Each structure stands twice: as C-alpha cells, then as structure tokens.
Amino acid sequence: MKKIHWLKKIDKSNYDTSSAKTNHQWNRDPVGYFLIKIDDKDKLIRIGFCTNDNILNHEIVGKNAEDIYYEVLSRNLVSLMEHAAYIGKELTRAEVALKNGTEYVQDLDQ
C-alpha cells in the first residue's frame, strides 16, 4: 500500500462527541430564499433566488450541485450556515434525480 505523504497521525486524546439533534428550529435567511427545479429537457438544474418579499431576483443554471452552490456562495446569496447546508442538500437531491431520470420536488424528502 502506498503511503500518503501528507497524512498525519490524528491526536485522539482530547476530543468531544456530540449527538445530532432531530428537533431543530428553522430560521429564515434575511437575504432571501431559493426555488429549485430540474429541467429534464436540457438536463440542467435551475435555482431561482427570491427576496423575502417574493421577488425573483436571479437564476443560476448548471449541470451539477457543486458548481451551483459555489456560484450561490460567490454571490453572497446566503447568510446563514443552516441555509447553505439546506441548499447543498437540496441541490444534491436535484442532481441525483436529474442523473437517474426521477422526479425532484423541493423539500419532499423521500
């Protein structure tokens, strides 16, 4: 087995373990929100950014979740970490649906 030169031994002598909580409060991002859909015809993911007063401000179009969320971040369209995590989760679900030819509905966890 080839040794990875940058891999260092991890010190495990002093760490903490947390349990993930299932009951968390959702906070609205003051910057705005997103509408996500897949375009089966053109094989694209489309994400619309809306202000909190329901005005569509911008659309980002791409073929994969990673390219789109980097564009979202570069445009400062999220201000809360939980919102960024949610966008990453939903974009990944949309990408999988697009690749598998299945239906994608935002916020509908299967």
N, C-alpha and C positions, 0 to 999 in steps of 0.2 A: 504494500500500500504506500502510495506517495505521501510524504509528509508535507503538510501545508505550512509554508514558512511564516505566514503572518498569524497563524493560530496560536494563541497563548493559553496557558492553563488558567481557568477561571477560579478565582478565590471564592469558595462557598462557605467560608467560616462565619460570615456575619450578614445574613440576608433575612428578609421578612417575606412571609407568604400571606396573600390576601385571597379571600373568596369573592368571586364575581357576584354582584347583586342582580336579581331579576326584577326588582321593583325600583325603577329609577324615574325621575321626573324629567319630562321633556321641556326644554326652554327654546322659545322661538328666537332664531337668529335675527338680531336687529338689522342686519344687512339685507336680508331677503330670503327667498326660498326657491326651490327648483322643481320643474316638471320634467320628468324623464320618460322617454318612449324610444322604441326601436323602430327603424324604418326597414322593413323586410325587403322592400323592392330594391333599395340602393345599398342594403347591407351596412347600415350605419346606426349609431346611437345618437339621438338628439336630446340635448338637455337645454331647457329654457330657464333663464334666470328671471325671476319676478321680484319686484319690490314688495314690501309688506302691504302696500295699498293696491296690490293685484295688477300691476302694470308690467307687461313683458318687456324687459329691458335689453336682453341679449340672448342669442342662441349659440351654443357650441355644438359642433358636429364632429364626430370621429368614429373610428373603427374599433377602438378598444378603451376600456375603462381608464387605464393608466394615462394615456395621452389626454383624455378629457379632464381627469381630476388635476393633472398638473396645470392645465390651462385655467381651470377654476381657481386654483391657488395663485397662479401668476397674476390673475386679475383681481385678487382680493375679494372674491365673491362670498367668502365665508369668514365669520369672525369667531365662531365657537368651535372648539375641538370636537364636541359631540356631533355638530352638524357636518364637519369634514368627514368624520368616521361614517356617519349615515350616508353621505354622498358616495363614499368609496364602496360601501356595502351595496347600495342600490345600483351603482354603475357596474359592479362586478356581476350582479344578478342579471342586468340587462345584457351584458356581453355574453354570458353563458347562454341565455335564451336566444340571442342572435345566432350564435355558433351552432346551437342544437336545433334551431328552427322551431322553438317552442314559444308560447305566448309569454309576454312580460307585462305585468301590471304593477306599477309603483306601489310600494307599501303593502303588497299582498305577499307575505311570506308563506312559502309552501311547506 
